């Protein structure tokens, strides 16, 4: 077993040999790397007889040689970056020359790329052959100038590209504006033709069914306004029973259901809005009949508030002013809104934007169009109402509610007219039934709710 044990002195010698071998290897490697980085210029560094570099940090010449070596390397890197920037600028020029195609610019950009690649190749060969005979300061300055010039070329190209895009878009905008003007002019000519043809065809081919249809639309707008009116009454805590009796112009009117009170308010609104319907000018001063026809075509398909805003002096605007002050008196408005601001605005020629007034204007628009349509059918237009207590007749009357007989106490109860809800119309020789609310002579018993 003793023969297998190594001598301690032998182990120490082998360890020392390995350490010495590593040091020699490191020195040889560093010498080769240093020799590759050295330019072939005796001014940069000194060499011994074996060709190895001598680095003496204590020697001033060795320190200057290291600084110069670093300066040369910085100059090489600067030249590489400058050439790269020049290649980038040339490539951008090459791209710009494609659209639109410019053969001369493409050849110039291609030549610039080839020259820069050749310069980089020569720089590489000089570096490998250690023949970098250049002044670091001058080389760095020239490289910086070259890089800045390349950047300026790139920026100029970018500016030209943006200017080209702006010009193209401006041309597109001008083209679209021209097309828009052409289409607008064409649309105006079509509108003019349609108005001329439509005015003749509409007013020559009208019949009573058209009037009945427009009357239905008008009554819908009336009921919509009545709902707004009742809503404001409820908000103001009005006695709806008393208000309905006043609206029906008879305190003894009995309603079959509480919901039937709306017919009384509808009667009140229709009576006010259709007052002077027989007059061609609606009894408004300075109304031009021909202009009213023009207003009919302009008003029928637009929002009434917008039309009033654009045409505050029109006949329709005067009609709205007159009817609003007639339907909504000062006490009613003050009770609803707590002030008379809307009334003051209407009196001064303005138009409120409240929902209540908008609903009123929509109703006024429908009645104005109905009036114009009636006089297009005939010069002889009359509005009639049925007196309270008259017997019901299907010739000129139509009940606004169904099942009247079931609400009458007694088998042979006599049904009479309670009040007129919507007046009837007589246009020439044609009669449109009046819509009335029926009441029994014996009276109704209002169910408890």
C-alpha positions in Angstrom: 0.0 0.0 0.0 2.9 2.3 0.7 4.1 2.0 -2.9 0.8 3.5 -4.2 1.2 6.7 -2.2 2.6 9.7 -4.1 5.4 11.8 -2.7 4.2 15.3 -1.5 7.2 16.9 -3.2 6.2 15.4 -6.5 2.6 16.8 -6.2 3.9 20.3 -5.5 6.2 20.1 -8.6 3.4 19.0 -10.8 1.1 21.8 -9.6 3.8 24.4 -10.2 4.3 23.1 -13.7 0.6 23.4 -14.6 0.5 27.0 -13.2 3.5 28.0 -15.3 2.0 26.4 -18.4 -1.2 28.5 -17.9 0.7 31.7 -17.6 2.7 31.0 -20.8 -0.5 30.2 -22.6 -2.3 33.4 -21.5 0.7 35.6 -22.5 0.9 34.0 -26.0 -2.9 34.6 -26.6 -2.8 38.2 -25.4 0.2 38.8 -27.7 -1.6 37.5 -30.7 -4.7 39.6 -30.0 -2.7 42.7 -29.5 -0.8 42.2 -32.7 -4.1 41.9 -34.6 -5.4 45.2 -33.2 -2.1 47.1 -33.9 -1.9 49.1 -37.1 1.2 48.6 -39.2 2.7 51.9 -38.2 5.9 52.2 -36.0 4.6 55.4 -34.6 1.7 53.6 -32.8 3.8 51.1 -30.8 7.2 49.5 -30.5 8.2 46.0 -31.2 10.9 43.8 -29.8 13.1 41.4 -31.9 10.6 38.7 -31.8 7.8 40.9 -33.2 5.9 41.0 -29.9 4.4 44.3 -28.6 6.1 45.8 -25.6 3.7 47.3 -23.1 5.5 49.4 -20.6 3.0 51.3 -18.5 5.8 53.2 -16.9 7.1 54.3 -20.2 5.5 57.5 -21.7 5.9 56.2 -25.2 4.0 53.1 -24.4 1.1 55.1 -22.8 0.9 57.4 -25.9 0.9 54.4 -28.1 -2.1 52.9 -26.3 -4.1 56.2 -26.5 -3.3 56.5 -30.2 -4.4 52.9 -30.8 -7.7 53.6 -29.1 -8.2 56.7 -31.2 -7.5 54.8 -34.4 -10.1 52.2 -33.4 -12.6 54.9 -32.6 -12.0 56.4 -36.0 -12.5 53.0 -37.7 -15.8 52.5 -35.9 -16.9 56.0 -36.8 -16.2 55.4 -40.5 -18.2 52.1 -40.3 -21.2 53.9 -38.8 -20.9 56.8 -41.3 -20.8 54.3 -44.2 -23.8 52.4 -42.8 -25.8 55.7 -42.6 -24.8 56.5 -46.1 -26.0 53.1 -47.3 -29.3 53.6 -45.5 -29.8 57.0 -47.1 -29.0 55.6 -50.5 -31.4 52.8 -49.9 -34.1 55.3 -49.0 -33.4 57.2 -52.2 -33.7 53.9 -54.1 -37.1 53.3 -52.6 -38.3 56.8 -53.4 -37.2 56.4 -57.0 -39.5 53.5 -57.5 -42.7 55.4 -57.2 -42.8 57.3 -59.5 -40.1 55.5 -61.5 -36.9 57.5 -61.9 -34.2 55.6 -63.8 -31.5 58.2 -63.2 -32.2 58.4 -59.4 -32.2 54.6 -59.2 -28.8 54.4 -60.9 -27.4 57.1 -58.7 -28.6 55.4 -55.5 -27.2 52.1 -56.7 -23.8 53.6 -57.4 -23.8 55.2 -54.0 -24.5 51.9 -52.3 -21.8 50.1 -54.3 -19.2 52.9 -53.5 -20.0 52.7 -49.8 -19.7 48.9 -49.8 -16.4 49.2 -51.6 -15.2 51.7 -49.0 -16.1 49.3 -46.2 -14.3 46.5 -48.0 -11.2 48.5 -48.3 -11.4 49.6 -44.7 -11.7 45.9 -43.7 -8.7 44.9 -45.8 -6.6 47.8 -44.4 -7.6 46.7 -40.8 -6.6 43.1 -41.4 -3.3 44.1 -43.1 -2.6 46.6 -40.3 -2.3 49.4 -42.8 -4.5 52.0 -41.2 -2.4 55.0 -41.9 -4.9 57.7 -41.0 -5.2 60.6 -38.6 -7.8 59.7 -35.9 -9.1 63.2 -35.3 -9.5 64.0 -39.0 -11.0 60.6 -39.7 -13.6 61.0 -36.9 -14.5 64.5 -38.1 -14.9 63.4 -41.7 -17.0 60.4 -40.6 -19.2 62.6 -38.5 -19.7 65.0 -41.4 -20.5 62.1 -43.7 -23.0 60.7 -41.2 -24.7 64.1 -40.8 -24.9 64.6 -44.5 -26.5 61.2 -44.9 -29.0 62.0 -42.2 -29.8 65.2 -43.9 -30.4 63.3 -47.2 -32.7 60.9 -45.3 -34.7 63.8 -43.8 -34.9 65.6 -47.1 -36.3 62.4 -48.7 -38.8 62.0 -45.9 -39.9 65.6 -46.3 -40.3 65.1 -50.0 -42.3 61.9 -49.4 -44.6 63.7 -47.0 -45.0 66.7 -49.3 -45.9 64.2 -52.1 -48.5 62.5 -49.9 -50.0 65.9 -48.9 -50.1 66.9 -52.6 -51.8 63.6 -53.5 -54.3 63.9 -50.7 -55.0 67.6 -51.5 -55.6 66.5 -55.1 -58.0 63.8 -53.9 -59.8 66.4 -51.7 -60.2 68.8 -54.6 -61.5 66.0 -56.8 -64.0 65.0 -54.2 -65.1 68.6 -53.7 -65.7 68.9 -57.5 -67.7 65.7 -57.5 -69.7 66.9 -54.5 -70.5 70.2 -56.2 -71.6 68.3 -59.3 -73.8 65.9 -57.3 -75.3 68.8 -55.3 -76.1 70.7 -58.5 -77.6 67.5 -60.0 -79.7 66.9 -56.9 -81.0 70.5 -56.9 -82.0 70.2 -60.5 -83.8 66.9 -59.6 -85.5 68.5 -56.6 -86.7 71.4 -58.8 -88.1 69.0 -61.4 -89.7 66.8 -58.7 -91.2 69.9 -57.1 -92.6 71.1 -60.4 -94.0 67.7 -61.4 -95.0 66.7 -57.8 -96.9 70.0 -57.3 -98.9 69.4 -60.4 -99.5 65.7 -59.9 -100.2 66.0 -56.2 -102.8 68.8 -56.5 -104.4 67.4 -59.6 -104.7 63.7 -58.5 -105.9 64.3 -55.0 -109.1 62.8 -53.7 -110.9 62.6 -50.4 -109.0 59.5 -49.3 -105.8 61.5 -49.2 -107.5 64.0 -46.9 -108.8 61.2 -44.6 -105.3 59.7 -44.4 -103.7 63.0 -43.5 -106.5 63.7 -41.0 -105.6 60.4 -39.3 -102.0 61.5 -38.9 -103.2 64.9 -37.6 -105.3 63.3 -34.9 -102.4 61.2 -33.8 -100.3 64.3 -33.2 -103.3 66.0 -31.4 -103.6 63.0 -29.0 -99.8 63.1 -28.4 -100.1 66.8 -27.4 -103.1 66.0 -25.2 -101.0 63.4 -23.4 -98.3 66.0 -22.7 -101.0 68.5 -21.6 -102.6 66.0 -19.1 -99.1 65.1 -17.8 -98.4 68.8 -17.1 -101.8 69.1 -15.4 -101.1 66.1 -13.1 -97.7 67.6 -12.3 -99.3 70.9 -11.4 -101.9 68.9 -9.2 -104.9 70.1 -11.2 -108.4 68.7 -10.6 -108.7 66.7 -13.8 -112.5 66.1 -13.4 -113.1 69.9 -13.1 -110.7 70.6 -15.9 -112.4 68.0 -18.2 -115.8 69.5 -17.5 -114.6 73.0 -18.4 -112.9 71.6 -21.5 -116.1 69.8 -22.6 -118.0 73.1 -22.0 -120.6 71.4 -19.8 -120.3 70.8 -16.1 -122.9 68.0 -16.2 -121.0 65.8 -18.6 -120.7 62.2 -17.2 -117.7 60.1 -18.4 -118.0 56.3 -18.6 -114.5 55.9 -17.4 -111.9 58.2 -15.8 -109.7 57.6 -18.9 -112.4 59.2 -21.1 -111.5 62.6 -19.6 -108.8 62.8 -22.3 -111.6 63.2 -24.9 -112.7 66.4 -23.3 -109.2 67.8 -23.5 -108.9 66.6 -27.1 -112.2 68.4 -27.9 -110.7 71.6 -26.4 -107.5 71.4 -28.4 -109.2 70.5 -31.7 -111.7 73.4 -31.2 -108.9 75.9 -30.7 -106.6 74.5 -33.5 -109.3 74.2 -36.1 -110.9 77.6 -35.5 -111.1 79.6 -38.7 -110.2 76.5 -40.7 -112.8 77.6 -43.3 -110.7 80.6 -44.1 -108.1 80.1 -46.8 -105.6 82.2 -44.9 -106.7 80.7 -41.5 -107.7 84.3 -40.7 -104.1 85.2 -40.4 -103.1 88.6 -41.9 -100.8 88.9 -44.9 -100.9 85.3 -46.0 -99.9 84.6 -49.6 -101.8 81.5 -50.9 -99.2 80.7 -53.5 -96.4 80.9 -50.9 -98.5 78.7 -48.6 -98.3 76.0 -51.3 -94.5 76.4 -51.4 -94.4 76.1 -47.7 -96.4 72.9 -47.9 -93.7 71.2 -50.0 -90.9 72.6 -47.8 -92.6 71.8 -44.5 -94.0 68.3 -45.0 -90.7 66.4 -44.8 -88.7 68.5 -42.3 -88.7 69.0 -38.5 -91.0 71.9 -37.6 -88.6 73.4 -35.1 -85.8 73.5 -37.7 -88.2 75.0 -40.3 -89.3 77.7 -37.8 -85.7 78.5 -36.9 -84.8 79.0 -40.6 -88.0 80.7 -41.5 -89.1 82.8 -38.5 -91.2 85.1 -40.8 -93.1 82.5 -42.6 -96.9 82.0 -42.6 -96.5 78.8 -40.6 -94.5 80.6 -38.0 -97.3 83.2 -37.6 -99.8 80.3 -37.4 -97.8 78.6 -34.6 -97.5 81.9 -32.7 -101.2 82.6 -32.9 -102.4 79.0 -32.0 -100.0 78.5 -29.1 -101.2 81.7 -27.4 -104.7 80.6 -28.0 -104.4 77.0 -26.7 -102.0 77.7 -23.8 -103.2 80.8 -22.0 -101.0 82.7 -19.5 -102.6 81.1 -16.3 -102.1 77.6 -17.7 -98.5 78.2 -18.6 -97.7 79.8 -15.3 -99.3 76.8 -13.5 -97.4 74.3 -15.6 -93.9 75.9 -15.6 -94.0 78.4 -12.8 -93.2 81.3 -15.2 -94.1 82.8 -18.5 -90.7 82.4 -20.2 -92.0 80.3 -23.1 -94.8 82.8 -23.7 -92.5 85.7 -23.7 -90.1 83.9 -26.1 -92.9 83.1 -28.5 -94.2 86.7 -28.4 -90.8 88.0 -29.2 -90.5 85.7 -32.3 -88.5 83.0 -30.7 -89.2 79.3 -30.4 -88.6 77.3 -27.1 -86.9 74.0 -27.3 -88.9 72.3 -24.5 -90.6 69.0 -25.2 -94.0 70.5 -24.6 -93.5 73.1 -27.3 -91.9 70.6 -29.7 -95.0 68.4 -29.4 -97.2 71.4 -30.0 -95.3 72.4 -33.1 -95.6 68.9 -34.5 -99.4 69.1 -34.1 -99.5 72.6 -35.6 -97.5 71.3 -38.6 -100.0 68.5 -39.2 -103.0 70.9 -39.0 -101.4 73.4 -41.3 -100.7 70.7 -43.9 -104.3 69.4 -43.5 -105.6 73.0 -44.1 -103.5 73.4 -47.3 -104.6 70.0 -48.5 -108.3 70.8 -47.9 -108.2 73.9 -50.1 -106.4 72.0 -52.8 -109.4 69.6 -53.0 -112.0 72.3 -53.1 -112.5 76.0 -52.6 -115.6 75.3 -50.5 -114.3 74.0 -47.2 -116.4 74.0 -44.0 -116.0 72.6 -40.5 -119.1 71.6 -38.4 -119.7 70.5 -34.9 -122.6 68.5 -33.4 -124.7 70.2 -30.7 -125.0 68.6 -27.3 -128.2 66.5 -26.9 -128.6 65.7 -30.6 -129.5 62.1 -31.5 -126.7 59.9 -32.8 -126.7 59.6 -36.6 -124.1 57.5 -38.6 -124.5 59.9 -41.6 -122.4 62.6 -40.1 -121.2 61.2 -36.7 -118.7 58.7 -35.5 -118.3 57.7 -31.8 -114.8 57.9 -30.4 -115.6 55.0 -28.1 -117.2 51.6 -28.6 -119.7 49.7 -26.5 -121.9 52.7 -25.6 -125.0 50.7 -25.4 -123.6 48.4 -22.7 -122.9 51.5 -20.5 -126.5 52.7 -20.6 -128.7 51.7 -17.7 -131.9 50.4 -19.2 -132.8 48.4 -22.3 -134.3 51.3 -24.2 -132.1 54.1 -23.1 -131.8 57.0 -25.5 -128.2 57.8 -26.6 -127.4 61.5 -27.3 -124.3 63.5 -28.2 -122.4 64.6 -25.1 -119.9 66.8 -26.9 -117.9 67.0 -30.1 -114.4 65.7 -29.9 -113.2 66.2 -33.5 -115.3 68.5 -35.8 -116.5 67.2 -39.1 -115.5 68.5 -42.5 -117.4 69.3 -45.6 -115.2 69.6 -48.6 -117.2 70.4 -51.7 -120.1 67.9 -51.7 -118.2 65.3 -49.6 -118.7 65.0 -45.8 -116.2 63.6 -43.3 -117.9 62.5 -40.1 -117.5 64.3 -36.9 -116.1 62.3 -34.0 -118.4 62.8 -30.9 -118.6 61.5 -27.3 -122.0 59.9 -26.6 -123.9 60.2 -23.4 -127.2 58.6 -22.4 -130.1 60.8 -21.4 -130.4 59.0 -18.1 -126.7 59.5 -17.5 -123.8 57.1 -16.8 -122.8 55.7 -13.5 -119.0 56.3 -13.1 -117.4 53.1 -11.7 -115.4 53.4 -8.6 -111.7 53.1 -9.1 
